[in-house]
Amino acid sequence: MKLMREGQSSGLEVMSDEDGLFAFSNVAPGPFQLTISSPGLASREFSGTLQPGEAYVTPLIRLVIPTLVTEVHVGLTPEELADVQIQEQEKQRVFGVIPNFYVSYQANAAPLRAKHKFELAWKSASDPITLAGVGVLAGIGQAADRWGAYGQGAQGYAKRYGATYANVFAATFIGGAVMPSVLKQDPRYFYKGRGSKQSRILYAMASPFICKGDNGRWQPNYSNVIGSFAGAGLEAVYLPANDRRGSDFIVSSALIRLGETSLAGVLQEFVFSKLTKGPRRSASQP
């Protein structure tokens, strides 16, 4: 127990006996403050004014266990967080219909594991809207007699559908899953959403050539460039010979793919971001 007097920097201290009794003797009259404490228990304080010749008796004292506050922080592992974010991305659709899975609106999105990249590629390539879009492109190609060696009629349409879907499938899996897994790069477009219009345009146009690695750092987009040339090489295998003549076929096809990716980046930055329905968070920073 400690007894403090007004204006004093230190006071009197005593220990209670085995019965819990204590006493201060020869205490001068005047204001006082009495503090009672015990290890592991909340202390109590009493104050008052001692009159000449008065003996002060404290009321019944009960020391209680102090209230303990325990904080529990529950978090997800990076892989679990990526699972959640991918599930959200797979709900993103332009106008609520057209798949827009390969864009992240997360400022600090969790890195993807190989299984996430293949899951995202399969989700995109097998989506009913993707399959329907391939059918439309095949119909347009047949109407324009593109890849004329395939002929017309149902057989010609089926061949065009197969070739068009092969292009989509190869581009999605090679550039969006296989190479990103091998090179540890992220195949997604990271929405910028901030800065001047010029900086955002340049950022979007550079997206085919610059990407975020699984380590979170920006780096050359080898995955997309290699994937574009590999996809063009596959086209040279199954397209009609008349439509793939010339040694520059693969180069020109790959450059067209890269140009389309660049245009898609600009659309993602300025158009699709406003039309995409689904879970959204914050803009990303390059």
Secondary structure, 3 states (H helix, E strand, C coil): CEEEECCCCCCEECCCCCCCCCCCCCCCCEEEEEEECCCCCCCEEEEEEECCCCCCCCCCCCCCCCCCCCCCCCCCCHHHHHHHHHHHHCCCEECCCEECCCEECCCCCCCCCHHHHHHHHHHHHCCHHHHHHHHHHHHHHHHCCCCHHHCCHHHHHHHHHHHHHHHHHHHHHHHHHHHHHHHCECCCEECCCCCCHHHHHHHHHCCCCEEEECCCCEEECHHHHHHHHHHHHHHHHHCCHHHCCCCCHHHHHHHHHHHHHHHHHHHHHHHHHHHEECCCCCCCCC
